[in-house]
Structure formats: structure tokens, C-alpha cells
Amino acid sequence: MAKLMEVLEFLDNSGDLMIKRVPESGPTEIKWGAQLTVRESQEAVFFRDGKALDVFKAGRHVLQTQNVPLIGKWVTSFGYGKDSPFRAEVYFVSKSLFANLKWGTAEPILFRDSEFKMIRLRSFGMLSIQIADSMLFLNKIVGTRGVYRNDDIQDYLKNIIVSKLTNILGDELKTVFDMPGSFDDLSLITKTVLQQEFEGLGLIIHDFHITSISVPPEVQDMIDQRSGMSAIGDMDEFMKYKVAMSIDNASKSGGEGGGAGGAMGAGMGAGMGMGMGFMMPQMIQQSMMSGSGNNQDSESPMDKLKKLKELLDLGVISQEEFDQKKVKLMKQI
């Protein structure tokens, strides 16, 4: 014989149940005049004969169904047997916030980048949702399932998010170099677009965040190289600094050690010094040619003479070369 229920209530200790049906399964029947208790964080949808009749808010409610008390079962048993044909159930709907639901791209998103052309992106984040329309969510998503958890809907929501995010990235983002400063804007735009989709499911979005958008390792290496070039600044000054350090290191390595090792080190230092000696005039000439258009009129002969003296002290030019340039500059003073 079916069990008759007089008090209906549900408490969720796990915090991840979105829907719970009472009775969940079996021939349990709701008694005429049964007491329904709904908490502040819940709503209860009452079904009778397969139809949703009402949505109960927080409080205590008295149910009136076509199921009769135990004495009346004797009357209906002649026509329908020991089980009443009148069915009723209550779905408890959690109205609490389901926070920190994770989402991510199962497969990389193909993105047309203005700098790198076609690249693949992966994106991850989190969102928080809440059931806004209990009747709509129950009929459209849950169906006749007795228990429905937030894990059951995450995969479905992920597919919607990735679909919308793919279009948003193509419309709003031009290059991955703009990503660091665009996360907040992209999150807000995505949340606005998704809200329209989620409302059709009876849900609302409280928070939506994009926590990362990553690129393949080879593209990341190219980004690091581009960042390094930007950090260098003036390439001409950087090259002169590198050459000066190379000469200094070569001279130090040539003077260290003793015996055959010292001689070998001196030979290597001399060789590197000679190599730098051949490279330096060309670099200086290129530097002077690139800057001659800007500094030729503003740089006085005395300033040029000082620079020549610095090159002489560094050993970049010989005394003879210095004297020749000096004579020409002295005529201009």
C-alpha cells in the first residue's frame, strides 16, 4: 500500500541541489490537508495529475489534493485497487545563489589576430547563477527528474558561453596584445549577451568573469620577444652598450690565468678585441649617419672634438685618426 504523506519539507545539506521532488519516486501519495513548509531560500511548485497548479513562496501551506485519507481508500479500492489513481507531487526549487561555477573551452577557439593572423585561443572563467522563474526552469530544463544538481547544467551552460564568447572575441578584440586591458570589458559584454539566453531558461546571471585567455606556446614566445624589444627602447644606444661590454669582457678574459691557459685566454681576448675593432667603426659610422640629420646643425665642433677624445680613450680610434679629425675640427672653431 502506498504511504500517505502529511508533512512535506526539504533541507539541502550539500548546497548544490537545484531541484528536489517530493516524493522522489515510488507509490508515495500526498494526503488531503498535508502541510507544506517552504524556507526563505526555496520555492515549491505543486503538481496534480501531471499539471503544475501553483508556486508556493516561503511559509507553511495546506495542500488540498484529490487523494483521500486512509478511511476513504476503502471506497476507491473497488474501482482502482489499493493505489489511488490521483497523483500529486511537490518540486522544491532552490532560490539560493549557485556561485563559482567553472567554465572553459574544451577545444581552442580559432581567432583572426591583426598581428599574428590566425591563432587558437583557450579561455577559462567562472559564473554565478540563480533560478529566477521556477516554473519555467522546471518545465524546460528539469522535466520529470527527481533530483537536479548544478553539475547537471554546467556542461549545457558551457556550450552556450563558448558559442557567444567566440563571436564576441571576433567583434571586440583585434589582437592578443590588447587582452590584458580588455578582460573586464569582455566579461561585461559577454554577461550582457548571455543574460538574454539565460532568461529563456528561467535563470539570471549574478557574476561572470573571464579569468584567462591563453595562446599556444609558440605565440607566447613571439609575444615575449616583442615585449623584450619594446623594453630595449633605443636600439642604437643598446647596441653601443653591448659592444662596449663585449670589449671590456674580452680584455678581462685575456688578462686572467697563467701559463698556457693565460696565453690562450690572451689570444682569445685579442681575437675578440680585433673582431670588435672591425665591427665598431661600422657601427659608429651607421650611428653617426642616422643621427647626422638631427644633430649636424645643433652639435658644435667642440662637442664633436670631445666625442673623438672619448673614442680615443676607449681605444676605438688611433692617435693618428684622432689628430686628423682634430685638425679639421679646429679649423671650424
C-alpha positions, 0 to 999 in steps of 0.5 A: 500500500502506498504511504500517505504523506502529511508533512512535506519539507526539504533541507539541502545539506550539500548546497548544490541541489537545484531541484528536489521532488517530493516524493522522489519516486515510488507509490508515495501519495500526498494526503488531503490537508498535508502541510507544506513548509517552504524556507526563505531560500526555496520555492515549491511548485505543486503538481496534480495529475501531471499539471503544475497548479501553483508556486508556493513562496516561503511559509507553511501551506495546506495542500488540498489534493484529490487523494483521500485519507486512509478511511476513504481508500476503502471506497476507491479500492473497488474501482482502482485497487489499493493505489489511488489513481490521483497523483500529486507531487511537490518540486522544491526549487532552490532560490539560493545563489549557485556561485563559482561555477567553472567554465572553459573551452574544451577545444581552442577557439580559432581567432583572426589576430591583426598581428599574428593572423590566425591563432587558437585561443583557450579561455577559462572563467567562472559564473554565478547563477540563480533560478529566477522563474521556477516554473519555467526552469522546471518545465524546460530544463528539469522535466520529470527528474527527481533530483537536479544538481548544478553539475547537471547544467554546467556542461549545457551552460558551457556550450552556450558561453563558448558559442557567444564568447567566440563571436564576441572575441571576433567583434571586440578584440583585434589582437592578443596584445590588447587582452590584458586591458580588455578582460573586464570589458569582455566579461561585461559584454559577454554577461550582457549577451548571455543574460538574454539566453539565460532568461529563456531558461528561467535563470539570471546571471549574478557574476561572470568573469573571464579569468584567462585567455591563453595562446599556444606556446609558440605565440607566447614566445613571439609575444615575449620577444616583442615585449623584450624589444619594446623594453630595449627602447633605443636600439642604437644606444643598446647596441653601443652598450653591448659592444662596449661590454663585449670589449671590456669582457674580452680584455678581462678574459685575456688578462686572467690565468697563467701559463698556457691557459693565460696565453690562450685566454690572451689570444682569445681576448685579442681575437675578440678585441680585433673582431670588435675593432672591425665591427665598431667603426661600422657601427659608429659610422651607421650611428653617426649617419642616422643621427647626422640629420638631427644633430649636424646643425645643433652639435658644435665642433667642440662637442664633436672634438670631445666625442673623438677624445672619448673614442680615443680613450676607449681605444676605438680610434688611433692617435693618428685618426684622432689628430686628423679629425682634430685638425679639421675640427679646429679649423671650424672653431 
